[in-house]
Amino acid sequence: MVLGGVLPDSPIVHALVIVAATGFIWFGSGWLEESAERLAAHYGLPPVVQGSIVVAVGSSFPELSSVVFTALAGAFDMGVGAIVGSAVFNVLMIPALSGIATDSDLDANREIVYKEAQFYMLAVATLVVTFSLAVIYIPSPGGGLVGQVTRPLALIPLLLYGLYLFIQWQDVNDHDAVGDTQTDIGRAWGKLAVGLVVILVAVEQLVGSVEALGTTFGVPEFLAGVTVIAAATSLPDLLVSVRAARAGNSTTSLGNVLGSNTFDLLVAIPIGVLIVGSVPVDFAVAVPMLGVLTLATVLLFTVLRTELSITTLESYALLVGYGLFVAWVVAETAGVTHLLRGS
């Protein structure tokens, strides 16, 4: 049943829920972006910090909440494939669509390239190391390349995110902007909170309806999780980044992409582990997926570094890259390729 049993469980109803939820996410992301801009102006935050922390954490709130809810329900699954699928969507599709949505090139800067992008690569590497330690020191009884990620291991990525926050705090201290004292700070925080709640509820309904339609039409779980579900949970990030790009805030747009992925990898997954206590990870599935994510990140890094901008042609190149990723996922689902040995 949909909406707690209020609406009947049928394909037409789920399609209507998807349309309605998308509309609510659009409004919620607008409130999130507007309140984040006002808060950044009030506290004198540089644009890159606004995008990579304030907006990124806000737009990643649904992913974090879903991890917490499933963990509390005792049905927590690491879901590395779905998380990496969302991350690949973020680093390829969102910058591409943001670049296409603007009338000119999507400008980057050295702070985005040499701090945000490279720190995100470090986040991916840290997650691989954490999974490796789980397989080496806490192997599962069944054998194979399966290990248990425990609470002490989950602290490794969390500590790295603490370093990330420290670096951002140092950048804020080095920023010379004067805060806007005329901003109604209470109203801005309130609008931010309302926007987060709207996005959270809408994304939950959206993902539920997408999953139901996938089951109805026989879409394989792995394919749906890595592509459709990943794109659905990334919709807030997409709308926020496109809005920021069209408004000329390219630094905020790109900072949101990289900051959201950094948050998801270093915070969302570890918090789920801290709640449950221990979760299994299949190294043979996780590492190839993270390897694909690394290639996608390198592609984005290369595009950003060339003249510190994303041109329209480069935006379409990123779209092609995501198309190749989807084609590979389909090939894995159909059994044409076998890179995911543990699947």
LINQUIHU-V770800 format. One record per residue. N is the residue number from 0. SS is DSSP state (~ for helix, > for strand, _ for the rest). PHI is phi in whole degrees, -180 to 180 (none if undefined). PSI is psi in whole degrees, 0 to 359 (NA if undefined). Layout:
N_SS_PHI_PSI + N_SS_PHI_PSI
//
This chain:
0___none_153 + 1_>_-103_145 + 2___56_50 + 3___67_26 + 4___95_1 + 5___-70_321 + 6_>_-110_151 + 7___-70_156 + 8___-91_91 + 9___-141_155 + 10_~_-57_320 + 11_~_-64_316 + 12_~_-63_317 + 13_~_-64_322 + 14_~_-64_318 + 15_~_-66_322 + 16_~_-63_321 + 17_~_-62_316 + 18_~_-64_313 + 19_~_-65_317 + 20_~_-63_321 + 21_~_-61_320 + 22_~_-64_317 + 23_~_-65_322 + 24_~_-64_323 + 25_~_-60_312 + 26_~_-67_317 + 27_~_-62_320 + 28_~_-68_327 + 29_~_-65_316 + 30_~_-65_321 + 31_~_-62_314 + 32_~_-65_315 + 33_~_-63_315 + 34_~_-68_324 + 35_~_-64_320 + 36_~_-63_317 + 37_~_-68_320 + 38_~_-66_319 + 39_~_-62_320 + 40_~_-67_321 + 41_~_-67_317 + 42_~_-92_359 + 43___68_39 + 44___-83_140 + 45___-67_154 + 46_~_-56_322 + 47_~_-66_325 + 48_~_-71_321 + 49_~_-57_315 + 50_~_-74_316 + 51_~_-83_342 + 52_~_-116_294 + 53_~_-63_304 + 54_~_-71_318 + 55_~_-64_313 + 56_~_-64_321 + 57_~_-63_312 + 58_~_-73_343 + 59___-92_0 + 60_~_-58_320 + 61_~_-60_318 + 62_~_-63_316 + 63_~_-63_316 + 64_~_-65_320 + 65_~_-65_323 + 66_~_-63_316 + 67_~_-64_314 + 68_~_-63_315 + 69_~_-68_327 + 70_~_-67_316 + 71_~_-65_330 + 72___-81_356 + 73___77_16 + 74___-122_33 + 75___-73_131 + 76___-128_133 + 77___-53_317 + 78___59_44 + 79_~_-58_321 + 80_~_-60_313 + 81_~_-67_322 + 82_~_-66_315 + 83_~_-67_323 + 84_~_-60_318 + 85_~_-65_320 + 86_~_-66_319 + 87_~_-64_319 + 88_~_-58_318 + 89_~_-64_314 + 90_~_-82_344 + 91_~_-110_305 + 92_~_-73_316 + 93_~_-66_311 + 94_~_-62_324 + 95_~_-64_310 + 96_~_-68_326 + 97_~_-65_320 + 98_~_-67_322 + 99_~_-70_328 + 100_~_-73_341 + 101___-91_157 + 102___-80_344 + 103___-133_189 + 104___-66_150 + 105_>_-88_105 + 106_>_-77_140 + 107___-114_187 + 108___-150_175 + 109_~_-66_332 + 110_~_-67_319 + 111_~_-65_315 + 112_~_-73_311 + 113_~_-94_350 + 114_~_-113_300 + 115_~_-67_310 + 116_~_-66_316 + 117_~_-71_326 + 118_~_-68_326 + 119_~_-66_321 + 120_~_-60_321 + 121_~_-64_324 + 122_~_-64_317 + 123_~_-62_315 + 124_~_-63_321 + 125_~_-65_322 + 126_~_-66_321 + 127_~_-63_316 + 128_~_-62_319 + 129_~_-62_316 + 130_~_-65_323 + 131_~_-63_316 + 132_~_-62_324 + 133_~_-64_317 + 134_~_-70_322 + 135_~_-74_314 + 136_~_-103_339 + 137___-133_61 + 138_>_-68_150 + 139___-75_149 + 140___-59_332 + 141___-70_351 + 142___85_190 + 143___78_192 + 144___-94_50 + 145_>_-116_129 + 146_>_-131_168 + 147_>_-105_121 + 148_>_-85_114 + 149_>_-102_176 + 150_~_-59_315 + 151_~_-59_321 + 152_~_-68_326 + 153_~_-65_339 + 154_~_-71_338 + 155_~_-61_305 + 156_~_-66_327 + 157_~_-64_320 + 158_~_-65_324 + 159_~_-66_322 + 160_~_-67_328 + 161_~_-61_320 + 162_~_-63_320 + 163_~_-60_316 + 164_~_-65_322 + 165_~_-63_318 + 166_~_-63_318 + 167_~_-65_322 + 168_~_-63_321 + 169_~_-63_321 + 170_~_-65_323 + 171_~_-64_319 + 172_~_-66_329 + 173_~_-83_349 + 174___-81_133 + 175___-95_4 + 176___-66_144 + 177___-93_132 + 178___-66_149 + 179___-87_103 + 180___-77_351 + 181___-85_353 + 182___-70_133 + 183___-76_92 + 184_~_-65_323 + 185_~_-64_318 + 186_~_-65_321 + 187_~_-65_315 + 188_~_-65_321 + 189_~_-64_318 + 190_~_-67_324 + 191_~_-61_315 + 192_~_-65_318 + 193_~_-64_317 + 194_~_-60_320 + 195_~_-65_318 + 196_~_-65_317 + 197_~_-62_314 + 198_~_-63_317 + 199_~_-59_309 + 200_~_-66_317 + 201_~_-66_317 + 202_~_-66_322 + 203_~_-60_315 + 204_~_-69_321 + 205_~_-63_311 + 206_~_-64_319 + 207_~_-61_318 + 208_~_-71_322 + 209_~_-63_317 + 210_~_-62_318 + 211_~_-64_318 + 212_~_-66_322 + 213_~_-62_319 + 214_~_-66_319 + 215_~_-63_318 + 216___-95_8 + 217___73_29 + 218___-75_127 + 219___-55_143 + 220_~_-60_316 + 221_~_-63_316 + 222_~_-64_315 + 223_~_-66_320 + 224_~_-66_317 + 225_~_-80_339 + 226_~_-115_291 + 227_~_-67_308 + 228_~_-64_320 + 229_~_-61_317 + 230_~_-67_323 + 231_~_-65_316 + 232_~_-72_341 + 233___-92_0 + 234_~_-58_317 + 235_~_-58_318 + 236_~_-62_319 + 237_~_-62_311 + 238_~_-65_318 + 239_~_-64_315 + 240_~_-67_317 + 241_~_-64_318 + 242_~_-59_312 + 243_~_-64_319 + 244_~_-64_317 + 245_~_-68_334 + 246___-85_1 + 247___89_7 + 248___-98_67 + 249_~_-66_327 + 250_~_-64_317 + 251_~_-64_319 + 252_~_-61_309 + 253_~_-72_324 + 254_~_-62_324 + 255_~_-64_319 + 256_~_-61_307 + 257_~_-72_321 + 258_~_-66_322 + 259_~_-63_315 + 260_~_-65_319 + 261_~_-61_317 + 262_~_-64_315 + 263_~_-61_317 + 264_~_-76_320 + 265_~_-95_346 + 266_~_-122_307 + 267_~_-61_310 + 268_~_-63_310 + 269_~_-61_323 + 270_~_-64_321 + 271_~_-60_319 + 272_~_-65_319 + 273_~_-62_325 + 274_~_-72_313 + 275_~_-76_321 + 276___108_321 + 277_>_-165_135 + 278_>_-135_144 + 279_>_-80_148 + 280_>_-134_129 + 281_>_-91_108 + 282_~_-62_327 + 283_~_-70_340 + 284_~_-96_317 + 285_~_-65_314 + 286_~_-67_314 + 287_~_-59_321 + 288_~_-65_316 + 289_~_-68_331 + 290_~_-65_318 + 291_~_-64_319 + 292_~_-61_321 + 293_~_-63_317 + 294_~_-61_318 + 295_~_-63_320 + 296_~_-67_320 + 297_~_-62_320 + 298_~_-62_314 + 299_~_-64_318 + 300_~_-60_317 + 301_~_-63_316 + 302_~_-65_318 + 303_~_-66_324 + 304_~_-75_334 + 305_~_-73_104 + 306_~_61_18 + 307_~_51_47 + 308_>_-163_162 + 309_>_-115_113 + 310___-82_172 + 311_~_-62_319 + 312_~_-63_318 + 313_~_-67_328 + 314_~_-62_317 + 315_~_-69_330 + 316_~_-65_321 + 317_~_-65_323 + 318_~_-62_319 + 319_~_-63_320 + 320_~_-59_318 + 321_~_-69_324 + 322_~_-60_320 + 323_~_-65_323 + 324_~_-63_314 + 325_~_-63_320 + 326_~_-62_320 + 327_~_-65_318 + 328_~_-62_318 + 329_~_-63_319 + 330_~_-64_320 + 331_~_-65_318 + 332_~_-65_322 + 333_~_-83_353 + 334___82_15 + 335___-75_319 + 336___-114_159 + 337___-139_47 + 338___-73_328 + 339___-86_86 + 340___-69_335 + 341___-91_358 + 342___-82_NA
//
